[in-house]
Each structure stands twice: as C-alpha cells, then as structure tokens.
Amino acid sequence: MATVILVRHGRTTANATGLLAGRAEGVDLDQIGRDQAALTGDRLAAVPLAGVVSSPLERCQQSAQLILDRQAGTPNMLADPALIECDYGQWQGRTLRDLATEDLWPVVQSQPSAVVFPGGESMAGMQARSVAAIRRHDAAFEAEYGPEAVWVAVSHGDIIKAILADAFGMHLDLFQRINIGPASVSIVHYGVSRPTVYATNTNAGDLSWLSKDILSGDAPVGGGAGQKAP
C-alpha cells in the first residue's frame, strides 16, 4: 500500500490562548504556526508527494499550502470533510481551563469511547470516519501511483491521535497516551497484513529516505538495519 504522512496544522491564535476552536471558521495560523508549517514543508521538500488531502478548515488549508509551496512538482490538494476537526458541540469556543471543570472532562481523559460531546459527535464516531477516510485515500493513491506513493493528510490533533491509535491496534480509550504537537509529522504505511507506524509526533529530522525506500508490510525480525542514510 501507499504511505501516508499525517501532519497536524501549525499553531493557531486559538491554540495560543487555550481556546477550543473546534469547527469554528476564521481560526488562522499565528506567526509561530506559519513558521512551524513552513519547517514541515522544508522537511517534506525532498519527498515527491503524490498529493495532499486536508481538512477544510482554514488552519489546515494554510498548513497544506505551505507544504505544497515547497514541493518541486505540483501535487494536487483535496479538501475532505471527513478529516475535519471533531464536532465538540457546546464545548466549542470555550477555554480548556473552563472545560476542565466539566463532569465530562475526566471521561474524555480516561474513557474516550464513551464520550458524546453535548450537541456534538462521539469520539468513537470521530475515529471511525477519519480512519475510513485515510484508508480510502490511501487505497486511491496506491491505485493511481503504485505502492511507492507517499501522500500527506493535514488534519487536527484528536483526529490524528485517533488514526494512530487505530494503526497501533490500541483501544480508543488509550489514545490520550499519544501526543501530537502543532505541525508534527507522523508516518503510517498500511501493509497487506497490518499497518506499520514509522514515526509519531516528529518536528525535526531528515525525511528524504521516504523517496528511496519502498516500505514493506513485513516487520524485520530483530529490528532490521533502519532506513537508508540521506
């Protein structure tokens, strides 16, 4: 199968003030967020991307464009509503400090599979639709460009955590053990027998090996020799 690079959007004005933006429109990257996304674009410049699929929200579209600006080719960008932020319902627009006093907060921390946000969606539903979207796009990129295809999905923290939890074979109730920072890079290869997670939450490091290695679904016994040197 193809290989997906999961990128969270860069820092936003809402992130900087501790606000849960949710699906609110008009939430843009701040200058730090633009710099973060540009750095991610620099890291990915050595990787010929088959395409970029993004959440339709501005902060993801802006991050995706900063990645595309640094590509030598002209990969297409597609907005997919299935990768949009979780619908936090009545929690949207409130501060994290305030939300931490809600009775639902400890359930979000310890049992996400049981959470339905008031007036919003369930966290289980969030995971189901985002994982289905990633697998659908991954199969489409492989069908068009072959098993060596590498593509980018730009989305949100909880969305990427949920996708990684599925790739790791973790129950959703454990997904809060995963941290995904702004503009971070995580890498998943969906093999025939199982997904393989090659990186999580990275903010630095060479990624040119992705243009040289065709990733396999088989795990090297003993750990293998690692990726090719840049």
JODA-V805092 format. One record per residue. N is the residue number from 0. RES is the residue in one letter. PHI is phi in radians with two decimals (NA if undefined). OMEGA is omega in radians with two decimals (none if undefined). D_FIRST is the distance of its C-alpha to the first C-alpha in Angstrom with 2 decimals. Layout:
BEGIN
n->N res->RES phi->PHI omega->OMEGA d_first->D_FIRST
n->N res->RES phi->PHI omega->OMEGA d_first->D_FIRST
END
This chain:
BEGIN
n->0 res->M phi->NA omega->3.09 d_first->0.00
n->1 res->A phi->-1.26 omega->3.13 d_first->3.79
n->2 res->T phi->-2.14 omega->3.14 d_first->6.71
n->3 res->V phi->-1.87 omega->3.02 d_first->9.59
n->4 res->I phi->-1.79 omega->-3.13 d_first->13.15
n->5 res->L phi->-1.58 omega->-3.11 d_first->15.53
n->6 res->V phi->-2.11 omega->2.99 d_first->19.01
n->7 res->R phi->-1.40 omega->3.07 d_first->22.15
n->8 res->H phi->-1.05 omega->3.07 d_first->24.90
n->9 res->G phi->-1.21 omega->-3.10 d_first->27.82
n->10 res->R phi->-1.07 omega->-3.14 d_first->31.08
n->11 res->T phi->-2.00 omega->3.06 d_first->33.11
n->12 res->T phi->-1.06 omega->3.12 d_first->36.80
n->13 res->A phi->-1.22 omega->3.09 d_first->36.25
n->14 res->N phi->-0.97 omega->-3.06 d_first->34.41
n->15 res->A phi->-1.16 omega->-3.11 d_first->37.33
n->16 res->T phi->-1.89 omega->3.11 d_first->39.88
n->17 res->G phi->1.28 omega->-3.12 d_first->38.21
n->18 res->L phi->-1.75 omega->3.06 d_first->37.75
n->19 res->L phi->-1.49 omega->-3.04 d_first->35.08
n->20 res->A phi->-1.26 omega->-3.12 d_first->34.10
n->21 res->G phi->1.04 omega->-3.11 d_first->31.74
n->22 res->R phi->-1.73 omega->-3.14 d_first->31.24
n->23 res->A phi->-1.05 omega->3.10 d_first->34.43
n->24 res->E phi->-1.48 omega->3.07 d_first->34.44
n->25 res->G phi->1.39 omega->3.08 d_first->35.84
n->26 res->V phi->-1.66 omega->-3.03 d_first->34.39
n->27 res->D phi->-1.81 omega->2.98 d_first->33.63
n->28 res->L phi->-1.14 omega->2.95 d_first->32.50
n->29 res->D phi->-1.50 omega->-3.07 d_first->35.55
n->30 res->Q phi->-1.10 omega->3.08 d_first->36.17
n->31 res->I phi->-1.09 omega->3.12 d_first->34.54
n->32 res->G phi->-1.11 omega->3.08 d_first->31.43
n->33 res->R phi->-1.13 omega->3.10 d_first->31.36
n->34 res->D phi->-1.12 omega->3.12 d_first->31.77
n->35 res->Q phi->-1.09 omega->-3.12 d_first->28.95
n->36 res->A phi->-1.16 omega->3.10 d_first->26.50
n->37 res->A phi->-1.13 omega->3.10 d_first->27.80
n->38 res->L phi->-1.09 omega->3.08 d_first->27.20
n->39 res->T phi->-1.09 omega->3.07 d_first->23.56
n->40 res->G phi->-1.05 omega->3.09 d_first->23.40
n->41 res->D phi->-1.11 omega->3.13 d_first->25.05
n->42 res->R phi->-1.09 omega->-3.07 d_first->22.55
n->43 res->L phi->-1.55 omega->-3.07 d_first->19.66
n->44 res->A phi->-1.07 omega->-3.12 d_first->21.77
n->45 res->A phi->-1.43 omega->-3.10 d_first->20.55
n->46 res->V phi->-1.89 omega->3.10 d_first->16.88
n->47 res->P phi->-1.19 omega->-3.05 d_first->16.39
n->48 res->L phi->-1.52 omega->3.06 d_first->14.70
n->49 res->A phi->-1.27 omega->-3.14 d_first->13.10
n->50 res->G phi->3.07 omega->3.10 d_first->14.90
n->51 res->V phi->-2.27 omega->3.06 d_first->16.51
n->52 res->V phi->-2.01 omega->-3.00 d_first->16.83
n->53 res->S phi->-2.31 omega->2.85 d_first->19.94
n->54 res->S phi->-0.98 omega->-3.13 d_first->22.30
n->55 res->P phi->-1.31 omega->-3.11 d_first->25.30
n->56 res->L phi->-1.24 omega->-3.00 d_first->27.78
n->57 res->E phi->-0.95 omega->-3.04 d_first->29.57
n->58 res->R phi->-1.11 omega->3.09 d_first->28.64
n->59 res->C phi->-1.36 omega->3.11 d_first->24.90
n->60 res->Q phi->-1.07 omega->3.12 d_first->25.58
n->61 res->Q phi->-1.14 omega->3.11 d_first->27.84
n->62 res->S phi->-1.13 omega->3.13 d_first->25.37
n->63 res->A phi->-1.08 omega->-3.13 d_first->22.64
n->64 res->Q phi->-1.16 omega->3.10 d_first->25.27
n->65 res->L phi->-1.14 omega->3.04 d_first->26.25
n->66 res->I phi->-1.25 omega->-3.12 d_first->22.71
n->67 res->L phi->-1.12 omega->-3.13 d_first->22.66
n->68 res->D phi->-1.04 omega->-3.06 d_first->26.17
n->69 res->R phi->-1.81 omega->3.09 d_first->25.06
n->70 res->Q phi->-1.55 omega->3.12 d_first->22.34
n->71 res->A phi->-1.20 omega->3.11 d_first->23.63
n->72 res->G phi->-1.58 omega->-3.13 d_first->21.91
n->73 res->T phi->-2.26 omega->3.11 d_first->22.04
n->74 res->P phi->-1.13 omega->3.14 d_first->18.77
n->75 res->N phi->-1.35 omega->3.00 d_first->19.42
n->76 res->M phi->-2.03 omega->3.14 d_first->20.10
n->77 res->L phi->-2.14 omega->3.04 d_first->19.80
n->78 res->A phi->-1.64 omega->-3.13 d_first->21.72
n->79 res->D phi->-2.16 omega->3.13 d_first->20.43
n->80 res->P phi->-1.03 omega->3.14 d_first->23.12
n->81 res->A phi->-1.23 omega->3.10 d_first->20.70
n->82 res->L phi->-1.79 omega->3.14 d_first->20.10
n->83 res->I phi->-1.20 omega->3.13 d_first->23.87
n->84 res->E phi->-0.99 omega->3.03 d_first->25.89
n->85 res->C phi->-0.99 omega->3.04 d_first->27.12
n->86 res->D phi->-1.45 omega->-3.10 d_first->30.24
n->87 res->Y phi->-1.45 omega->3.06 d_first->32.81
n->88 res->G phi->1.00 omega->-3.08 d_first->35.63
n->89 res->Q phi->-1.23 omega->3.07 d_first->39.03
n->90 res->W phi->-1.37 omega->-3.08 d_first->37.62
n->91 res->Q phi->-1.06 omega->3.09 d_first->36.45
n->92 res->G phi->1.54 omega->3.13 d_first->38.79
n->93 res->R phi->-1.73 omega->-3.14 d_first->40.37
n->94 res->T phi->-1.40 omega->3.10 d_first->40.43
n->95 res->L phi->-1.10 omega->3.11 d_first->38.52
n->96 res->R phi->-1.06 omega->3.13 d_first->41.93
n->97 res->D phi->-1.23 omega->-3.11 d_first->43.29
n->98 res->L phi->-1.12 omega->-3.13 d_first->40.31
n->99 res->A phi->-1.15 omega->3.10 d_first->40.62
n->100 res->T phi->-1.58 omega->-3.12 d_first->43.91
n->101 res->E phi->-1.31 omega->3.11 d_first->42.43
n->102 res->D phi->-1.07 omega->-3.11 d_first->42.38
n->103 res->L phi->-1.29 omega->-3.04 d_first->38.71
n->104 res->W phi->-0.97 omega->-3.14 d_first->37.74
n->105 res->P phi->-1.12 omega->3.08 d_first->37.79
n->106 res->V phi->-1.23 omega->3.06 d_first->35.74
n->107 res->V phi->-1.01 omega->-3.10 d_first->33.04
n->108 res->Q phi->-1.30 omega->-2.97 d_first->33.16
n->109 res->S phi->-1.96 omega->-3.11 d_first->33.23
n->110 res->Q phi->-2.48 omega->-3.09 d_first->31.97
n->111 res->P phi->-1.00 omega->-3.11 d_first->29.61
n->112 res->S phi->-1.10 omega->-3.13 d_first->28.59
n->113 res->A phi->-1.66 omega->-2.99 d_first->32.23
n->114 res->V phi->-1.53 omega->2.90 d_first->32.51
n->115 res->V phi->-2.17 omega->-3.11 d_first->33.24
n->116 res->F phi->-1.22 omega->-3.10 d_first->34.50
n->117 res->P phi->-1.00 omega->-3.11 d_first->37.88
n->118 res->G phi->1.35 omega->-3.09 d_first->37.44
n->119 res->G phi->-2.22 omega->-3.09 d_first->33.67
n->120 res->E phi->-1.86 omega->3.06 d_first->30.50
n->121 res->S phi->-1.48 omega->3.09 d_first->29.48
n->122 res->M phi->-1.23 omega->3.06 d_first->27.09
n->123 res->A phi->-1.16 omega->3.09 d_first->25.33
n->124 res->G phi->-1.14 omega->3.08 d_first->24.97
n->125 res->M phi->-1.01 omega->-3.13 d_first->23.71
n->126 res->Q phi->-1.15 omega->-3.07 d_first->20.88
n->127 res->A phi->-1.06 omega->-3.07 d_first->20.03
n->128 res->R phi->-1.31 omega->-3.14 d_first->19.87
n->129 res->S phi->-1.32 omega->3.10 d_first->17.97
n->130 res->V phi->-1.12 omega->3.12 d_first->15.18
n->131 res->A phi->-1.06 omega->3.14 d_first->14.98
n->132 res->A phi->-1.15 omega->-3.14 d_first->14.89
n->133 res->I phi->-1.08 omega->-3.13 d_first->12.08
n->134 res->R phi->-1.16 omega->3.11 d_first->9.80
n->135 res->R phi->-1.13 omega->3.13 d_first->11.30
n->136 res->H phi->-1.16 omega->-3.13 d_first->10.86
n->137 res->D phi->-1.06 omega->3.12 d_first->7.20
n->138 res->A phi->-1.12 omega->-3.14 d_first->6.85
n->139 res->A phi->-1.18 omega->3.11 d_first->9.69
n->140 res->F phi->-1.14 omega->3.11 d_first->8.69
n->141 res->E phi->-1.14 omega->-3.13 d_first->5.89
n->142 res->A phi->-1.08 omega->-3.09 d_first->8.79
n->143 res->E phi->-1.54 omega->-2.99 d_first->11.26
n->144 res->Y phi->-2.02 omega->3.12 d_first->10.26
n->145 res->G phi->1.68 omega->-3.04 d_first->7.75
n->146 res->P phi->-1.19 omega->3.11 d_first->4.83
n->147 res->E phi->-1.50 omega->-3.09 d_first->7.59
n->148 res->A phi->-1.11 omega->3.05 d_first->8.07
n->149 res->V phi->-2.15 omega->-3.12 d_first->9.66
n->150 res->W phi->-2.39 omega->-3.08 d_first->11.43
n->151 res->V phi->-2.05 omega->2.97 d_first->14.20
n->152 res->A phi->-2.04 omega->3.14 d_first->15.45
n->153 res->V phi->-1.81 omega->-3.07 d_first->19.20
n->154 res->S phi->-2.57 omega->-2.96 d_first->20.86
n->155 res->H phi->-2.06 omega->-3.03 d_first->23.49
n->156 res->G phi->-0.96 omega->-3.10 d_first->24.28
n->157 res->D phi->-1.16 omega->3.11 d_first->24.37
n->158 res->I phi->-1.11 omega->-3.11 d_first->21.30
n->159 res->I phi->-1.16 omega->3.08 d_first->19.18
n->160 res->K phi->-1.04 omega->-3.13 d_first->20.98
n->161 res->A phi->-1.17 omega->3.10 d_first->20.17
n->162 res->I phi->-1.14 omega->3.13 d_first->16.39
n->163 res->L phi->-1.15 omega->3.10 d_first->16.59
n->164 res->A phi->-1.01 omega->3.10 d_first->18.92
n->165 res->D phi->-1.10 omega->-3.13 d_first->16.52
n->166 res->A phi->-1.12 omega->3.10 d_first->13.77
n->167 res->F phi->-1.32 omega->-3.04 d_first->16.67
n->168 res->G phi->1.33 omega->-3.13 d_first->17.87
n->169 res->M phi->-1.54 omega->2.98 d_first->21.08
n->170 res->H phi->-1.14 omega->3.14 d_first->23.54
n->171 res->L phi->-0.98 omega->-3.13 d_first->24.13
n->172 res->D phi->-1.15 omega->3.12 d_first->27.63
n->173 res->L phi->-1.79 omega->-2.97 d_first->26.36
n->174 res->F phi->-1.24 omega->3.08 d_first->24.40
n->175 res->Q phi->-1.26 omega->3.04 d_first->27.52
n->176 res->R phi->-1.33 omega->-3.12 d_first->27.00
n->177 res->I phi->-1.67 omega->3.07 d_first->24.25
n->178 res->N phi->-1.99 omega->3.13 d_first->25.64
n->179 res->I phi->-2.29 omega->-3.11 d_first->24.02
n->180 res->G phi->-1.45 omega->3.12 d_first->26.40
n->181 res->P phi->-1.02 omega->3.10 d_first->26.86
n->182 res->A phi->1.07 omega->3.13 d_first->24.49
n->183 res->S phi->-1.30 omega->-3.13 d_first->22.61
n->184 res->V phi->-2.01 omega->2.99 d_first->19.07
n->185 res->S phi->-2.21 omega->-3.01 d_first->16.59
n->186 res->I phi->-2.27 omega->3.13 d_first->13.05
n->187 res->V phi->-2.28 omega->3.02 d_first->10.26
n->188 res->H phi->-2.01 omega->-3.14 d_first->6.86
n->189 res->Y phi->-1.57 omega->3.13 d_first->5.58
n->190 res->G phi->-1.37 omega->-3.12 d_first->5.52
n->191 res->V phi->-1.15 omega->-3.06 d_first->7.06
n->192 res->S phi->-1.64 omega->-3.09 d_first->10.37
n->193 res->R phi->-3.00 omega->3.00 d_first->10.35
n->194 res->P phi->-1.31 omega->3.02 d_first->9.46
n->195 res->T phi->-2.17 omega->3.13 d_first->10.81
n->196 res->V phi->-1.67 omega->-3.09 d_first->13.17
n->197 res->Y phi->-1.68 omega->3.13 d_first->14.07
n->198 res->A phi->-2.87 omega->3.02 d_first->16.86
n->199 res->T phi->-2.40 omega->2.94 d_first->19.00
n->200 res->N phi->0.98 omega->3.13 d_first->21.86
n->201 res->T phi->-1.64 omega->3.14 d_first->22.31
n->202 res->N phi->-2.09 omega->-3.13 d_first->24.90
n->203 res->A phi->-2.69 omega->3.08 d_first->25.33
n->204 res->G phi->1.98 omega->-3.12 d_first->23.94
n->205 res->D phi->-1.26 omega->3.10 d_first->22.27
n->206 res->L phi->-2.10 omega->-3.08 d_first->18.66
n->207 res->S phi->-1.12 omega->3.12 d_first->18.88
n->208 res->W phi->-1.04 omega->3.13 d_first->16.94
n->209 res->L phi->-1.18 omega->3.10 d_first->13.72
n->210 res->S phi->-1.53 omega->-3.07 d_first->14.82
n->211 res->K phi->-2.01 omega->-3.05 d_first->15.45
n->212 res->D phi->-1.70 omega->2.92 d_first->12.98
n->213 res->I phi->-1.66 omega->-3.02 d_first->9.64
n->214 res->L phi->-1.27 omega->-3.10 d_first->8.51
n->215 res->S phi->-1.92 omega->3.07 d_first->8.44
n->216 res->G phi->-1.40 omega->-3.13 d_first->8.32
n->217 res->D phi->-1.50 omega->3.10 d_first->11.99
n->218 res->A phi->-1.44 omega->3.10 d_first->14.62
n->219 res->P phi->-1.22 omega->3.10 d_first->17.30
n->220 res->V phi->-1.14 omega->-3.11 d_first->20.57
n->221 res->G phi->1.53 omega->3.07 d_first->23.13
n->222 res->G phi->1.81 omega->3.10 d_first->20.83
n->223 res->G phi->1.30 omega->-3.06 d_first->20.17
n->224 res->A phi->-1.69 omega->-3.13 d_first->21.40
n->225 res->G phi->1.47 omega->-3.10 d_first->19.35
n->226 res->Q phi->-1.39 omega->3.12 d_first->17.83
n->227 res->K phi->-1.15 omega->3.13 d_first->19.65
n->228 res->A phi->-1.16 omega->3.12 d_first->22.81
n->229 res->P phi->-1.13 omega->none d_first->23.20
END
